[in-house]
Amino acid sequence: MSDGVDRHYVLTDKKQNKFIPPKANTVIFGSKKHVELLLHASKVITAFIENNNVFPFPEKEYSRYANQMQFETIYLQHGVLHIDMPWKYSPEKIIADKIVVACDVDYRLFRKNGFAKTDLWKVGLPRFDELHKANKSDKQRILYAPSWRSYLVGENVNGDWKALDKKFLSSRYYMETKAFLESDVLYKMLEKQECGFHD
């Protein structure tokens, strides 16, 4: 964009170049250039808000740079909070100045934990926009998309998770998920709400 804003994409691996716009400015996380850019930045936009995902230097060096950093941090919340975690998601625990909030439940949790209304942007998640566009019918649909735990899916080999079929199929996680999807209570609730059920 030619709007006078100098943007840089911070990469942890050069292979990530394929996911960003062509000819975009890039910098490797933790490099000398990254440190220099951070010290002059006015905004840092991140989907991971832990200090080690934002600061390109070790924790013991924070005080050395503290007075030189003037940026506002914008947290792109990339999932829906499933539990209230004030010990992690409260103003004194994370460096987020503004948070792009996924849904009303998350908005209420962030407010309860001390964030001001003006710090929370209720715009949802882009992935939901795409799902909405794709669903052209008037039928009610429920997308059930559980996130698998890393201890059940094995190693990440060249960007692909190696499945541990035997361990996964005998896990409590799988058994309870299967029981939920096959329960009479779920089927009756779906019938009542006039929702179809498809694998």
Backbone as a printed PyTorch tensor [residue, N CA C, xyz], in Angstrom:
tensor([[[  0.8410,  -1.1910,   0.0000],
         [  0.0000,   0.0000,   0.0000],
         [  0.8800,   1.2460,   0.0000]],

        [[  0.5100,   2.2190,  -0.7980],
         [  1.2620,   3.4750,  -0.8350],
         [  0.5490,   4.5180,   0.0190]],

        [[  0.6510,   4.3600,   1.3380],
         [ -0.0310,   5.2690,   2.2460],
         [  0.9370,   5.9380,   3.2190]],

        [[  2.2270,   5.8290,   2.9230],
         [  3.2140,   6.4680,   3.7750],
         [  3.6050,   5.6750,   5.0040]],

        [[  3.0050,   4.4970,   5.1760],
         [  3.3330,   3.6660,   6.3310],
         [  4.4300,   2.6750,   5.9410]],

        [[  5.4740,   2.6170,   6.7280],
         [  6.5800,   1.6890,   6.4940],
         [  6.2900,   0.4010,   7.2540]],

        [[  5.9390,  -0.6630,   6.5210],
         [  5.5630,  -1.9320,   7.1430],
         [  6.6660,  -2.9680,   6.9720]],

        [[  6.8250,  -3.7970,   7.9980],
         [  7.7620,  -4.9170,   7.9240],
         [  7.0920,  -6.1690,   8.4770]],

        [[  7.2560,  -7.2780,   7.7840],
         [  6.7750,  -8.5660,   8.2580],
         [  7.9290,  -9.2660,   8.9620]],

        [[  7.6980,  -9.6650,  10.1930],
         [  8.7350, -10.3470,  10.9630],
         [  8.5880, -11.8550,  10.7530]],

        [[  9.6310, -12.4780,  10.2390],
         [  9.6110, -13.9070,   9.9440],
         [ 10.5190, -14.6600,  10.9070]],

        [[ 10.1110, -15.8640,  11.2740],
         [ 11.0070, -16.7140,  12.0590],
         [ 11.7650, -17.6590,  11.1380]],

        [[ 11.2910, -17.7560,   9.8890],
         [ 11.9080, -18.6660,   8.9220],
         [ 11.6680, -18.0850,   7.5250]],

        [[ 12.6700, -18.1080,   6.6730],
         [ 12.5290, -17.5330,   5.3220],
         [ 11.4560, -18.2360,   4.5060]],

        [[ 11.1160, -19.4750,   4.8750],
         [ 10.0670, -20.2070,   4.1480],
         [  8.7120, -19.5180,   4.2840]],

        [[  8.5690, -18.6620,   5.3050],
         [  7.2980, -17.9640,   5.5240],
         [  7.0490, -16.8820,   4.4770]],

        [[  8.0500, -16.5640,   3.6710],
         [  7.9080, -15.5460,   2.6180],
         [  6.7220, -15.8410,   1.7000]],

        [[  6.4170, -17.1250,   1.4990],
         [  5.3360, -17.4860,   0.5680],
         [  3.9630, -17.0750,   1.0820]],

        [[  3.8600, -16.7090,   2.3690],
         [  2.5630, -16.3460,   2.9420],
         [  2.3270, -14.8440,   2.9970]],

        [[  3.2680, -14.0470,   2.5470],
         [  3.1200, -12.5910,   2.6330],
         [  3.0960, -11.9750,   1.2440]],

        [[  2.6450, -10.7220,   1.1290],
         [  2.5420, -10.0910,  -0.1840],
         [  3.9060, -10.0040,  -0.8800]],

        [[  3.9100, -10.1310,  -2.2040],
         [  5.1650, -10.0050,  -2.9410],
         [  5.7730,  -8.6150,  -2.7330]],

        [[  7.0810,  -8.5610,  -2.7040],
         [  7.8410,  -7.3090,  -2.5500],
         [  7.6500,  -6.6380,  -1.1870]],

        [[  7.0860,  -7.3550,  -0.2220],
         [  6.9120,  -6.7790,   1.1150],
         [  8.2630,  -6.7210,   1.8270]],

        [[  8.4020,  -5.7780,   2.7430],
         [  9.6120,  -5.7000,   3.5630],
         [  9.5790,  -6.8110,   4.5990]],

        [[ 10.6930,  -7.5360,   4.7180],
         [ 10.7500,  -8.6080,   5.7010],
         [ 11.9890,  -8.4490,   6.5940]],

        [[ 11.9040,  -9.0390,   7.7730],
         [ 13.0310,  -9.0440,   8.7030],
         [ 12.9570, -10.3380,   9.5050]],

        [[ 14.1200, -10.9230,   9.7760],
         [ 14.1500, -12.1670,  10.5470],
         [ 14.0860, -11.8550,  12.0430]],

        [[ 13.2020, -12.5670,  12.7330],
         [ 13.0210, -12.3670,  14.1730],
         [ 14.3480, -12.5320,  14.9080]],

        [[ 14.6530, -11.5700,  15.7800],
         [ 15.8590, -11.6480,  16.5970],
         [ 17.1080, -11.0720,  15.9600]],

        [[ 16.9910, -10.6620,  14.6970],
         [ 18.1600, -10.0940,  14.0110],
         [ 18.4240,  -8.6700,  14.5150]],

        [[ 19.6160,  -8.1610,  14.2020],
         [ 19.9730,  -6.7950,  14.5970],
         [ 18.9970,  -5.7930,  13.9760]],

        [[ 18.6090,  -6.0590,  12.7290],
         [ 17.6590,  -5.1750,  12.0430],
         [ 16.3050,  -5.1880,  12.7580]],

        [[ 15.8970,  -6.3610,  13.2340],
         [ 14.6220,  -6.4730,  13.9460],
         [ 14.6450,  -5.6060,  15.2090]],

        [[ 15.7430,  -5.6760,  15.9560],
         [ 15.8700,  -4.8600,  17.1700],
         [ 15.7730,  -3.3770,  16.8190]],

        [[ 16.4880,  -2.9550,  15.7740],
         [ 16.4780,  -1.5390,  15.3690],
         [ 15.0790,  -1.0910,  14.9630]],

        [[ 14.3790,  -1.9270,  14.1960],
         [ 13.0210,  -1.5920,  13.7580],
         [ 12.0600,  -1.4870,  14.9420]],

        [[ 12.1910,  -2.4070,  15.8960],
         [ 11.3120,  -2.3950,  17.0550],
         [ 11.5000,  -1.1190,  17.8770]],

        [[ 12.7260,  -0.6590,  17.9910],
         [ 13.0050,   0.5370,  18.7860],
         [ 12.4700,   1.8050,  18.1290]],

        [[ 12.1790,   1.7370,  16.8230],
         [ 11.6400,   2.8960,  16.1050],
         [ 10.1720,   2.7190,  15.7180]],

        [[  9.5930,   1.5650,  16.0520],
         [  8.2220,   1.2520,  15.6180],
         [  7.1820,   2.0630,  16.3900]],

        [[  6.0740,   2.3890,  15.6980],
         [  4.9400,   3.0340,  16.3670],
         [  3.8440,   2.0080,  16.6740]],

        [[  3.8040,   0.9120,  15.9060],
         [  2.8210,  -0.1540,  16.1340],
         [  3.5020,  -1.5080,  15.9760]],

        [[  3.1110,  -2.4470,  16.8160],
         [  3.4920,  -3.8480,  16.6430],
         [  2.1910,  -4.6370,  16.6110]],

        [[  1.9590,  -5.3410,  15.5150],
         [  0.7330,  -6.1170,  15.3420],
         [  1.1280,  -7.5890,  15.4020]],

        [[  0.5290,  -8.3250,  16.3410],
         [  0.9680,  -9.7000,  16.5580],
         [ -0.1920, -10.6310,  16.8960]],

        [[ -0.0830, -11.8750,  16.4660],
         [ -1.0840, -12.8900,  16.8100],
         [ -0.6540, -13.6880,  18.0320]],

        [[  0.5660, -13.4650,  18.5060],
         [  1.0790, -14.1340,  19.7010],
         [  1.5980, -13.0660,  20.6460]],

        [[  1.0380, -12.9940,  21.8340],
         [  1.2500, -11.8470,  22.7020],
         [  2.2660, -12.0900,  23.8200]],

        [[  2.8020, -13.2940,  23.9330],
         [  3.8170, -13.5490,  24.9510],
         [  5.0570, -12.7150,  24.6460]],

        [[  5.7510, -12.2840,  25.6810],
         [  6.9260, -11.4160,  25.5050],
         [  7.9520, -11.9880,  24.5290]],

        [[  8.1820, -13.2930,  24.6110],
         [  9.2160, -13.8790,  23.7490],
         [  8.7920, -13.9400,  22.2820]],

        [[  7.5090, -13.6710,  22.0020],
         [  7.0500, -13.5940,  20.6090],
         [  7.1250, -12.1780,  20.0640]],

        [[  7.2680, -11.2040,  20.9520],
         [  7.2880,  -9.8010,  20.5350],
         [  8.6930,  -9.2080,  20.6060]],

        [[  9.3830,  -9.4500,  21.7100],
         [ 10.7030,  -8.8450,  21.9150],
         [ 11.8090,  -9.7120,  21.3280]],

        [[ 12.6700,  -9.1250,  20.4830],
         [ 13.7300,  -9.9090,  19.8380],
         [ 15.0220,  -9.9910,  20.6570]],

        [[ 14.8950,  -9.8990,  21.9630],
         [ 16.0670, -10.0070,  22.8270],
         [ 15.6680, -10.7350,  24.1050]],

        [[ 16.6310, -11.2980,  24.8270],
         [ 16.3100, -12.0610,  26.0400],
         [ 15.7090, -11.1980,  27.1400]],

        [[ 14.9400, -11.8390,  28.0160],
         [ 14.2510, -11.1280,  29.0960],
         [ 15.2130, -10.3070,  29.9540]],

        [[ 16.4180, -10.8020,  30.1700],
         [ 17.3810, -10.0880,  31.0110],
         [ 17.7960,  -8.7480,  30.4130]],

        [[ 17.4990,  -8.5360,  29.1050],
         [ 17.8620,  -7.2870,  28.4470],
         [ 16.6880,  -6.3070,  28.3150]],

        [[ 15.4940,  -6.6850,  28.8110],
         [ 14.3300,  -5.8100,  28.6830],
         [ 14.5930,  -4.4160,  29.2370]],

        [[ 15.1670,  -4.3700,  30.4440],
         [ 15.3820,  -3.0610,  31.0870],
         [ 16.3340,  -2.1780,  30.2730]],

        [[ 17.2410,  -2.7900,  29.5580],
         [ 18.1970,  -2.0440,  28.7300],
         [ 17.4930,  -1.2610,  27.6190]],

        [[ 16.4050,  -1.8590,  27.0820],
         [ 15.7060,  -1.2410,  25.9490],
         [ 14.3960,  -0.5420,  26.3390]],

        [[ 13.9430,  -0.7410,  27.5800],
         [ 12.6070,  -0.2910,  27.9860],
         [ 12.3130,   1.1610,  27.6370]],

        [[ 13.2220,   2.0740,  27.9270],
         [ 12.9780,   3.5070,  27.6800],
         [ 13.0290,   3.8840,  26.2040]],

        [[ 13.4990,   2.9630,  25.3730],
         [ 13.6330,   3.2650,  23.9400],
         [ 12.4320,   2.7830,  23.1320]],

        [[ 11.5760,   1.9790,  23.7470],
         [ 10.4280,   1.4200,  23.0170],
         [  9.1860,   2.2640,  23.2660]],

        [[  8.5770,   2.7300,  22.1760],
         [  7.4060,   3.6160,  22.2880],
         [  6.1860,   3.0660,  21.5390]],

        [[  6.2630,   1.8380,  21.0880],
         [  5.2010,   1.3150,  20.2150],
         [  3.9380,   0.9190,  20.9760]],

        [[  2.8240,   0.9280,  20.2310],
         [  1.5450,   0.4050,  20.7140],
         [  1.4230,  -1.0260,  20.1930]],

        [[  1.0340,  -1.9500,  21.0540],
         [  0.9070,  -3.3520,  20.6470],
         [ -0.5490,  -3.6920,  20.3830]],

        [[ -0.8030,  -4.2450,  19.2010],
         [ -2.1580,  -4.6470,  18.8150],
         [ -2.1720,  -6.1710,  18.6960]],

        [[ -2.9760,  -6.7960,  19.5330],
         [ -3.0410,  -8.2510,  19.5950],
         [ -4.1700,  -8.7580,  18.7130]],

        [[ -3.8240,  -9.5000,  17.6770],
         [ -4.8180, -10.1130,  16.8010],
         [ -5.1910, -11.4590,  17.4070]],

        [[ -6.2030, -11.4520,  18.2250],
         [ -6.6190, -12.7030,  18.8550],
         [ -6.9660, -13.6960,  17.7550]],

        [[ -6.3450, -14.8740,  17.7650],
         [ -6.5020, -15.7920,  16.6350],
         [ -7.3220, -17.0350,  16.9730]],

        [[ -8.0030, -16.9930,  18.0850],
         [ -8.8780, -18.0960,  18.4630],
         [ -9.8550, -17.5990,  19.5060]],

        [[-10.7920, -18.4400,  19.8800],
         [-11.7830, -18.0660,  20.8880],
         [-11.3270, -18.5930,  22.2450]],

        [[-11.3320, -17.7190,  23.2660],
         [-10.9560, -18.1590,  24.6090],
         [-11.9790, -19.1750,  25.1070]],

        [[-11.5080, -20.2920,  25.6220],
         [-12.4400, -21.3170,  26.1050],
         [-12.5200, -21.3350,  27.6230]],

        [[-11.7440, -20.4620,  28.2670],
         [-11.7230, -20.4390,  29.7340],
         [-11.2630, -19.0510,  30.1810]],

        [[-11.7330, -18.6510,  31.3430],
         [-11.3220, -17.3730,  31.9120],
         [ -9.9290, -17.5330,  32.5260]],

        [[ -8.9410, -16.8030,  32.0180],
         [ -7.5670, -16.9290,  32.5010],
         [ -7.0010, -15.5540,  32.8680]],

        [[ -7.4620, -14.9630,  33.9830],
         [ -6.9670, -13.6330,  34.3590],
         [ -5.4730, -13.6120,  34.6370]],

        [[ -4.9110, -14.7560,  35.0260],
         [ -3.4670, -14.8180,  35.2920],
         [ -2.6510, -14.7010,  34.0080]],

        [[ -3.3260, -14.8340,  32.8510],
         [ -2.6170, -14.6900,  31.5760],
         [ -3.1390, -13.5120,  30.7620]],

        [[ -4.4720, -13.3530,  30.7000],
         [ -5.0730, -12.3260,  29.8450],
         [ -5.6540, -11.1760,  30.6620]],

        [[ -4.8040, -10.3710,  31.2570],
         [ -5.2250,  -9.1470,  31.9460],
         [ -4.1680,  -8.0780,  31.6500]],

        [[ -4.5190,  -6.7980,  31.7760],
         [ -3.5990,  -5.7200,  31.3610],
         [ -2.2210,  -5.7680,  32.0040]],

        [[ -2.1620,  -6.2480,  33.2480],
         [ -0.8500,  -6.2670,  33.9100],
         [ -0.0250,  -7.4950,  33.5330]],

        [[ -0.6470,  -8.4470,  32.8030],
         [  0.0580,  -9.6810,  32.4430],
         [  0.5380,  -9.7100,  30.9990]],

        [[ -0.1710,  -9.0220,  30.1030],
         [  0.2510,  -9.0220,  28.6990],
         [  0.4650,  -7.5870,  28.2240]],

        [[  1.2570,  -7.4430,  27.1740],
         [  1.6460,  -6.1020,  26.7210],
         [  0.6890,  -5.5280,  25.6760]],

        [[ -0.5060,  -6.1120,  25.5400],
         [ -1.4520,  -5.6460,  24.5280],
         [ -2.0730,  -4.3100,  24.9100]],

        [[ -1.9590,  -3.3260,  24.0160],
         [ -2.6400,  -2.0430,  24.2110],
         [ -4.0400,  -2.0920,  23.6200]],

        [[ -4.1720,  -2.8230,  22.5150],
         [ -5.4640,  -3.0130,  21.8480],
         [ -5.5860,  -4.4910,  21.4980]],

        [[ -6.8240,  -5.0060,  21.5480],
         [ -7.0550,  -6.4140,  21.2200],
         [ -8.1890,  -6.5250,  20.2100]],

        [[ -7.9360,  -7.2180,  19.1140],
         [ -8.9860,  -7.5470,  18.1520],
         [ -9.6890,  -8.7790,  18.7060]],

        [[-10.9500,  -8.5930,  19.1240],
         [-11.6720,  -9.6280,  19.8710],
         [-12.5100, -10.4920,  18.9280]],

        [[-12.5190, -11.7970,  19.2140],
         [-13.1970, -12.7530,  18.3430],
         [-14.7130, -12.7600,  18.4950]],

        [[-15.2210, -12.6420,  19.7320],
         [-16.6620, -12.7920,  19.9460],
         [-17.0810, -12.1050,  21.2500]],

        [[-18.3840, -12.0750,  21.5040],
         [-18.9160, -11.4100,  22.6950],
         [-18.4230, -12.0460,  23.9980]],

        [[-18.2870, -13.3760,  24.0050],
         [-17.8150, -14.0660,  25.2090],
         [-16.4170, -13.5620,  25.5720]],

        [[-15.5430, -13.4810,  24.5620],
         [-14.1790, -13.0060,  24.8090],
         [-14.1780, -11.5500,  25.2490]],

        [[-15.0370, -10.7460,  24.6280],
         [-15.1340,  -9.3270,  25.0010],
         [-15.4570,  -9.1990,  26.4930]],

        [[-16.4440,  -9.9840,  26.9600],
         [-16.8380,  -9.9300,  28.3600],
         [-15.6980, -10.3840,  29.2790]],

        [[-14.9530, -11.4140,  28.8670],
         [-13.8380, -11.9040,  29.6880],
         [-12.7240, -10.8590,  29.7880]],

        [[-12.3800, -10.2350,  28.6560],
         [-11.3350,  -9.2100,  28.6780],
         [-11.7710,  -8.0000,  29.5160]],

        [[-13.0460,  -7.6330,  29.4240],
         [-13.5630,  -6.5110,  30.2290],
         [-13.5010,  -6.8690,  31.7170]],

        [[-13.9470,  -8.0690,  32.0460],
         [-13.9390,  -8.5350,  33.4400],
         [-12.5210,  -8.4980,  34.0140]],

        [[-11.5440,  -8.7910,  33.1610],
         [-10.1620,  -8.8750,  33.6320],
         [ -9.4110,  -7.5470,  33.5540]],

        [[-10.1290,  -6.4480,  33.2550],
         [ -9.5180,  -5.1310,  33.4050],
         [ -9.2620,  -4.3140,  32.1620]],

        [[ -9.5870,  -4.8320,  30.9750],
         [ -9.3720,  -4.0470,  29.7640],
         [-10.5190,  -3.0540,  29.5650]],

        [[-10.1850,  -1.8400,  29.1400],
         [-11.1950,  -0.8060,  28.8830],
         [-11.9360,  -1.1140,  27.5770]],

        [[-13.1520,  -0.6120,  27.4600],
         [-13.9300,  -0.8040,  26.2230],
         [-13.1620,  -0.3250,  25.0090]],

        [[-12.4620,   0.7970,  25.1510],
         [-11.7370,   1.3820,  24.0160],
         [-10.5140,   0.5600,  23.6030]],

        [[-10.1180,  -0.4080,  24.4550],
         [ -8.9720,  -1.2640,  24.1250],
         [ -9.3780,  -2.5000,  23.3370]],

        [[-10.6990,  -2.7450,  23.2260],
         [-11.1870,  -3.9760,  22.6060],
         [-11.9400,  -3.6690,  21.3240]],

        [[-11.4910,  -4.2720,  20.2350],
         [-12.1270,  -4.0630,  18.9270],
         [-12.9030,  -5.3170,  18.5640]],

        [[-14.2410,  -5.2240,  18.6110],
         [-15.0850,  -6.3840,  18.3160],
         [-15.2960,  -6.5030,  16.8080]],

        [[-14.3590,  -7.1470,  16.1360],
         [-14.4780,  -7.2960,  14.6810],
         [-14.5440,  -8.7620,  14.2570]],

        [[-14.4680,  -9.6850,  15.2190],
         [-14.5380, -11.0990,  14.8780],
         [-13.2450, -11.6150,  14.2810]],

        [[-13.3290, -12.7960,  13.6700],
         [-12.1640, -13.4220,  13.0540],
         [-12.3760, -13.5390,  11.5470]],

        [[-11.3600, -13.2130,  10.7540],
         [-11.4970, -13.3020,   9.2900],
         [-11.9510, -14.6770,   8.8160]],

        [[-11.5280, -15.7300,   9.5310],
         [-11.9160, -17.0800,   9.1030],
         [-13.4350, -17.2480,   9.1010]],

        [[-14.1330, -16.5530,  10.0360],
         [-15.5820, -16.6500,  10.0910],
         [-16.2250, -15.9450,   8.8980]],

        [[-15.5980, -14.8620,   8.4150],
         [-16.0980, -14.1720,   7.2240],
         [-16.0990, -15.1230,   6.0420]],

        [[-15.0120, -15.8810,   5.8930],
         [-14.9020, -16.8060,   4.7690],
         [-15.9350, -17.9190,   4.8740]],

        [[-16.1570, -18.4270,   6.0880],
         [-17.1680, -19.4780,   6.2680],
         [-18.5510, -18.9550,   5.9080]],

        [[-18.8270, -17.7110,   6.3080],
         [-20.1250, -17.1200,   6.0260],
         [-20.3450, -16.9750,   4.5150]],

        [[-19.3210, -16.5350,   3.8000],
         [-19.4330, -16.3680,   2.3430],
         [-19.6770, -17.7150,   1.6600]],

        [[-19.0200, -18.7500,   2.1950],
         [-19.1040, -20.0640,   1.5530],
         [-20.4630, -20.7240,   1.7520]],

        [[-21.1770, -20.3310,   2.8090],
         [-22.4530, -20.9660,   3.1240],
         [-23.5960, -20.2030,   2.4620]],

        [[-24.0030, -20.6760,   1.2810],
         [-25.0290, -19.9640,   0.5130],
         [-26.4530, -20.4200,   0.8420]],

        [[-26.5900, -21.5570,   1.5480],
         [-27.9430, -22.0590,   1.8040],
         [-28.5330, -21.3980,   3.0510]],

        [[-29.8470, -21.5520,   3.2080],
         [-30.5260, -20.9910,   4.3740],
         [-30.5620, -21.9760,   5.5390]],

        [[-30.0300, -23.1830,   5.3260],
         [-30.0530, -24.1850,   6.3870],
         [-29.1140, -23.7740,   7.5170]],

        [[-29.5410, -24.0860,   8.7300],
         [-28.6520, -23.8490,   9.8640],
         [-27.5720, -24.9240,   9.8630]],

        [[-26.3390, -24.5000,  10.1080],
         [-25.2390, -25.4530,  10.1340],
         [-24.3470, -25.1720,  11.3230]],

        [[-23.7870, -26.2330,  11.8450],
         [-22.8310, -26.1050,  12.9380],
         [-21.5230, -26.7110,  12.4620]],

        [[-20.4540, -25.9450,  12.5500],
         [-19.1390, -26.4710,  12.2190],
         [-18.4790, -26.9040,  13.5250]],

        [[-18.1740, -28.1750,  13.6220],
         [-17.4730, -28.6820,  14.8000],
         [-16.0330, -28.9630,  14.3770]],

        [[-15.1150, -28.1620,  14.8730],
         [-13.7150, -28.2870,  14.4500],
         [-12.8050, -28.2920,  15.6800]],

        [[-12.6500, -29.4590,  16.3100],
         [-11.8000, -29.5200,  17.5080],
         [-10.3320, -29.3110,  17.1590]],

        [[ -9.5920, -28.7690,  18.1030],
         [ -8.1530, -28.6180,  17.8740],
         [ -7.4570, -29.7790,  18.5750]],

        [[ -6.6270, -30.5020,  17.8400],
         [ -5.9710, -31.6860,  18.3940],
         [ -4.7830, -31.2780,  19.2460]],

        [[ -4.5610, -31.9910,  20.3020],
         [ -3.4410, -31.7400,  21.2040],
         [ -2.1540, -32.3090,  20.6040]],

        [[ -1.0560, -31.5780,  20.7820],
         [  0.2110, -31.9770,  20.1620],
         [  0.6900, -33.3490,  20.6390]],

        [[  0.3610, -33.7280,  21.8860],
         [  0.8310, -35.0250,  22.3860],
         [  0.1220, -36.1930,  21.6900]],

        [[ -0.9460, -35.8960,  20.9460],
         [ -1.6600, -36.9550,  20.2300],
         [ -1.3520, -37.0070,  18.7450]],

        [[ -0.7530, -35.9550,  18.2180],
         [ -0.5270, -35.9300,  16.7670],
         [  0.9340, -36.1100,  16.3800]],

        [[  1.8100, -36.2460,  17.3590],
         [  3.1980, -36.5670,  17.0400],
         [  4.0390, -35.3740,  16.6510]],

        [[  5.0720, -35.6360,  15.8760],
         [  6.0370, -34.6060,  15.5160],
         [  5.5880, -33.7580,  14.3380]],

        [[  6.1000, -32.5370,  14.3130],
         [  5.9080, -31.6710,  13.1590],
         [  7.1070, -31.8720,  12.2460]],

        [[  6.8870, -32.5790,  11.1350],
         [  7.9780, -32.8810,  10.2070],
         [  7.7840, -32.0600,   8.9450]],

        [[  8.6890, -31.0960,   8.7070],
         [  8.6220, -30.2170,   7.5270],
         [  7.2600, -29.5480,   7.3680]],

        [[  6.6970, -29.0950,   8.4970],
         [  5.4300, -28.3630,   8.4320],
         [  4.1970, -29.2340,   8.4560]],

        [[  4.3510, -30.5730,   8.4850],
         [  3.2090, -31.4830,   8.5370],
         [  3.2560, -32.2930,   9.8210]],

        [[  2.0930, -32.4190,  10.4810],
         [  2.0450, -33.2060,  11.7070],
         [  1.9140, -34.6760,  11.3680]],

        [[  2.7720, -35.4770,  11.9840],
         [  2.7670, -36.9130,  11.7540],
         [  1.7620, -37.5500,  12.7060]],

        [[  0.7670, -38.2330,  12.1760],
         [ -0.3110, -38.7970,  12.9990],
         [  0.1700, -39.9990,  13.8100]],

        [[ -0.3480, -40.0920,  15.0370],
         [ -0.1090, -41.2540,  15.9020],
         [ -1.4560, -41.9570,  16.0610]],

        [[ -1.8830, -42.6640,  15.0190],
         [ -3.2320, -43.2170,  14.9720],
         [ -3.6010, -44.0650,  16.1860]],

        [[ -2.7260, -45.0050,  16.5600],
         [ -3.0310, -45.9120,  17.6610],
         [ -3.2220, -45.1470,  18.9690]],

        [[ -2.2950, -44.2530,  19.2610],
         [ -2.3540, -43.4590,  20.4970],
         [ -3.5790, -42.5540,  20.4940]],

        [[ -3.8710, -41.9400,  19.3310],
         [ -5.0060, -41.0260,  19.2260],
         [ -6.3240, -41.7590,  19.4480]],

        [[ -6.5040, -42.8930,  18.7670],
         [ -7.7690, -43.6280,  18.8420],
         [ -8.0310, -44.2390,  20.2180]],

        [[ -6.9860, -44.4360,  21.0110],
         [ -7.1830, -44.9950,  22.3560],
         [ -7.1610, -43.9180,  23.4450]],

        [[ -7.0650, -42.6530,  23.0370],
         [ -6.9740, -41.5580,  24.0100],
         [ -8.3440, -41.1830,  24.5820]],

        [[ -8.3180, -40.6420,  25.7920],
         [ -9.5480, -40.1530,  26.4320],
         [-10.1400, -39.0110,  25.6090]],

        [[ -9.2650, -38.1880,  25.0450],
         [ -9.6950, -37.0480,  24.2230],
         [-10.5860, -37.5430,  23.0730]],

        [[-10.1080, -38.5730,  22.3540],
         [-10.8680, -39.1130,  21.2250],
         [-12.1480, -39.7880,  21.7050]],

        [[-12.0420, -40.5810,  22.7630],
         [-13.2070, -41.3200,  23.2590],
         [-14.3470, -40.3820,  23.6610]],

        [[-13.9940, -39.3060,  24.3710],
         [-15.0330, -38.3780,  24.8290],
         [-15.6040, -37.5640,  23.6650]],

        [[-14.7450, -37.2270,  22.6990],
         [-15.2290, -36.5220,  21.5080],
         [-16.2000, -37.4120,  20.7340]],

        [[-15.8370, -38.6660,  20.5650],
         [-16.6810, -39.6400,  19.8540],
         [-18.0170, -39.8230,  20.5810]],

        [[-17.9460, -39.9550,  21.9130],
         [-19.1730, -40.1410,  22.7030],
         [-20.1010, -38.9330,  22.5610]],

        [[-19.5200, -37.7420,  22.5460],
         [-20.3140, -36.5240,  22.3890],
         [-21.0010, -36.5000,  21.0230]],

        [[-20.2460, -36.8090,  19.9650],
         [-20.8010, -36.7580,  18.6040],
         [-21.8460, -37.8400,  18.3500]],

        [[-21.8060, -38.9200,  19.1070],
         [-22.7560, -40.0220,  18.9180],
         [-23.8800, -40.0230,  19.9540]],

        [[-23.9280, -38.9960,  20.7970],
         [-24.9110, -39.0030,  21.8870],
         [-26.3190, -38.6650,  21.4120]],

        [[-27.2990, -39.3080,  22.0550],
         [-28.7100, -39.0470,  21.7520],
         [-29.0750, -37.6040,  22.0820]],

        [[-28.4770, -37.0760,  23.1300],
         [-28.7650, -35.7000,  23.5510],
         [-28.4170, -34.7270,  22.4130]],

        [[-27.2680, -34.9390,  21.7830],
         [-26.8550, -34.0740,  20.6770],
         [-27.8270, -34.2010,  19.5070]],

        [[-28.1860, -35.4290,  19.1470],
         [-29.0950, -35.6380,  18.0180],
         [-30.4570, -34.9770,  18.2570]],

        [[-30.9570, -35.1110,  19.4820],
         [-32.2620, -34.5150,  19.8080],
         [-32.1870, -32.9860,  19.7560]],

        [[-31.0930, -32.4570,  20.2510],
         [-30.9190, -30.9980,  20.2290],
         [-30.8390, -30.4910,  18.7790]],

        [[-30.1240, -31.2260,  17.9160],
         [-30.0100, -30.8270,  16.5130],
         [-31.3620, -30.9060,  15.8020]],

        [[-32.1210, -31.9520,  16.0930],
         [-33.4590, -32.0900,  15.5000],
         [-34.3620, -30.9380,  15.9180]],

        [[-34.2940, -30.6080,  17.2060],
         [-35.1120, -29.5190,  17.7400],
         [-34.7680, -28.1930,  17.0790]],

        [[-33.4720, -27.9760,  16.8110],
         [-33.0000, -26.7250,  16.1910],
         [-33.0770, -26.7870,  14.6620]],

        [[-33.5830, -27.9260,  14.1130],
         [-33.7010, -28.1240,  12.6670],
         [-32.3420, -28.0090,  11.9670]],

        [[-31.3630, -28.6230,  12.5850],
         [-30.0350, -28.7000,  11.9790],
         [-29.7950, -30.1270,  11.5000]],

        [[-29.2650, -30.2600,  10.3050],
         [-28.9110, -31.5960,   9.8050],
         [-27.6280, -32.0450,  10.4800]],

        [[-27.3160, -33.3290,  10.3220],
         [-26.0790, -33.8620,  10.9090],
         [-25.3610, -34.6650,   9.8190]],

        [[-24.1830, -34.2130,   9.4490],
         [-23.4080, -34.8890,   8.4030],
         [-21.9690, -35.0510,   8.8650]],

        [[-21.3300, -36.1530,   8.4520],
         [-19.9110, -36.3430,   8.7640],
         [-19.0940, -35.3770,   7.9100]]])
